């Protein structure tokens, strides 16, 4: 039995978020929470919230036990890009793209 949680349009770059999500893929939920609690990154805090939501969905909606859950799928998709302009040298206009992410986590029982 599976349960999923999705957080959309998070203000963190997908490249930075994938570094964190790659560490928890395939792990037990309790081990993944320990890993995320000990990381000092913004994407770790956001991923932890999504993992806790997916776990709560599995426990409350499907009646699963948290000890039996593992991270079946964890991925980060690119969200919309906020394009900001700034003045550059020699009267040119530079770009400062502010990237967003969608974090998807699926937990299942072993």
N, C-alpha and C positions, 0 to 999 in steps of 0.2 A: 504494500500500500504506500502511496506517495502523497506528499503534500508540498506545495510550492509557495514561495513568496517572492515578490518583485518590488524593487524600489526604483522608481523612474526619475530621471532628470536630476541626478545628484551632482553637486558642483565639485567633482573631482575628475581628473583626467582618466580616461579608460586605461591608459598604459600604466599609470601608477596603481590603479585599483586592481589590475590583473596580477600584479606582483603579490598582492595579499591573497587574492582568491585562489591562486595556484597552490598556496600552502595548505589550504583546508580541503581541497577536492579529494574525495575518497576516504576521508577520515571519519571516525565516530564523532557524533555531535558534541559530546563532552570534551573530547580531545581538541576539537576545532575551537570550542569556546575558550579553552585554556590558552591556545595559541593566540587567538585574537585579543584576549585580555592582556597579554604580555607584549603586545606590539604598540609602539608609540607612533601611529600613523592615523591620519584622518580617515583613510579608506578602511582601516581595520575597525574603527568605531562604527562606520556605516554598515560594513559587512556583518558585524556582530548583531546589529539591530535586525537585519534581514534574516539572518540565521535563527535568531530567537523567534521571529515571527513565523518562519516556516516550521519550526519545532512546535510552537503553540498551535498552529493549524493542524499538525499531525496528531497532537495529543488531544486537543479539544474536539476536532471534527471527526477524526477517524478512530479515536480510542487507542492510539499506539502508546507504547511506553518509551520514555525519553532515552533509557539505557540501550534500547535496541535500535535506535535510529542512527543512520550515517548519511553523509553528504553524498548523494548520488550524482548530482549535477550542480556545478557552480560556474557561472560564466558572467562576463562583463561585456555588455554591448555599448557601442557608442551612441550617445544621445545627441540632441541638437546642439549646435555650436553657437555661442553668443559671440558675435563678431564686433569687436570694439576697435575704434581707430584712435590713433595718437599721432602727434606731430613728430616727425623724424628730422634728420639732418637735411640741410639744403632745401627746406620748404616742401619736403615730401610728406606723404601721409603713410604711416606705418600701421601694421595690423597687430592686434593683441587678441588672439582667439581664446575664448574661455570655454573649454570643453566640458561636456557633461557626460554622465554614464547612466546606464541601466544595469542594476545588479540583479541577477536571477539565481535563486538557490532552490534546489529540489532535494528534499530529504525522503528517505525510504527506510523500511525495516529490512534487516538482514534475513 
